[in-house]
Structures are given as C-alpha cells and as structure tokens.
C-alpha cells in the first residue's frame, strides 16, 4: 500500500502553503476510487439507517469543490451551478456510478489546477460566500474545500462498508 499523500512529498507546481489542500484532495480521491471499485450500481442511492447515499456524497463532494473554488476566484455561482446544487442527492436511476466518479475526478483535477495558479500573496484576500456574501478568505475557502471533501469521503466510506457487508 502506498503512503498517504501527505507522506509522498510535494506535488509539483503546488505552492508550499497549499500542499496540504492538494494532499487532502488526492487522498480523498484515491480512497473513494478504492472503496467504490466493484460497488454495485443498484446501491448508489441506498440510505442505510437514513444516512446520506453514496450518490449524494459523490455529487456533493464534486459540487462543493466547484462552488468553493468559484468563490475563491471571487466569482458568484452561475445558473448551472445552482441547478446542480438543487439536484444533489436526489435519486436518479439514470445516473451511473462511472459518471459520478468521472465528475468527481474532474473537479479534483480542476481544483488542483486552480491551486497551482493561485498566488500565495492572495491567500488572505477577502472573499464573499453565497448570496449573503458571508466573509471568508481565499485560504479559508481552499482549506474548507479540502476539509469538507475529507469529511464526506469518510462518511461515504462508512456507507459503502455498511452496504457491502
């Protein structure tokens, strides 16, 4: 088994201060991929004991990354992002696990690409979150994106374990 990402050294092109964000995102992606290898399609919307489904977690992780990195750029959400948010977690048997994983992987890649171009001098720049423009900073948004991704990855792993035991 390979070392966790934080033990593998720096990721090329990522500013030192943002290495923990990238390590967390890459670790989460690997753990999700491993946990869902061979996972049955028919279980993606199951909610054992009322917990969130695997499908929700996959949609939510990708959606949160997209939204928080949008705010980190100083932008507001567009119509597509708001529609995606409204659909997160709604059972849709036409959605396939492979598509959910592809979307998650793409969002992780986009996030890492944005981090690689983030000026570390901008990390404390103020950013507004949502329609209410709740105050945050570039670094606050990036680190919360990593933390939130890890939190939902852990919940997804438990749900997968329950459903496949």
Secondary structure, 3 states (H helix, E strand, C coil): CCCCHHHCCCCCCCCHHHHHHHHHHHHHHHHHHHHHCCCCHHHCCCCHHHCCCHHHHHHHHHHHHHHHHHHHCCCCCCHHHHHHHHHCCCCCCCCCHHHHHHHHHHHHHHHHHHHHCCCHHHCCCEEEECCCCEEEEHHHHHHHHHHHHHHHHHHHHHHHHHHHC
